[in-house]
Amino acid sequence: MSVKWQTLAEANESKIDPRSRPGVCLKLGFSLIELMLVMAIVAVFSAIAVPRFSQSTDRYRVDAAARRIEADFQLARTRARITSSTLTIVFDIANDRYSIAGLADLNQSSSIYTVELSNAPYQADLTAAVFAEGAKISFNGYGVPGGAGIIVVTVGKQQRTISIAAETGEVTIQ
């Protein structure tokens, strides 16, 4: 006699209790081996995905920090041109932050415009800031920088170098 396997839905459709019929077995769930096999597959995929996710998060954070610095260079340059006055960006490498003297903070108008790169969403380290004036760069009333320079930002193993050209004030990210 052959044994016929039946799901619970099929048993309910037939309106007959499958346990009362000889040769019919009811398959109610998964075996322990099936569950262990699925858990092993999930563990392998997780082991592959977690390091890649961490690297992509670091890459996102360092790119966001570099773009923020680039945008703030453009902001300082434009404000210097509009107000026909000198604006200076001062980099504090020890505390992973920079500020734009003479510009009010966007959140608190009574404070100086300051960006904390060590805080979310960047969580970045300001590794180097090298300019003709040390760790600061000034834009004159025409929006021209006081010299060329570079800033290095690091998150984990990811690193970006932001360069500014002396003649044009053009900012590039590498």
LINHUJO-V334642 format. One record per helix or strand of 3 or more residues. SS is the DSSP state (helix for helix, strand for strand). FROM is the first residue (numbers start at 0). TO is the last residue. If there is no record, write none. Layout:
SS/FROM/TO + SS/FROM/TO
This chain:
strand/3/5 + helix/7/13 + helix/17/19 + strand/23/25 + helix/31/82 + strand/86/91 + strand/96/103 + strand/111/115 + strand/124/130 + strand/135/138 + strand/148/154 + strand/157/163 + strand/170/172
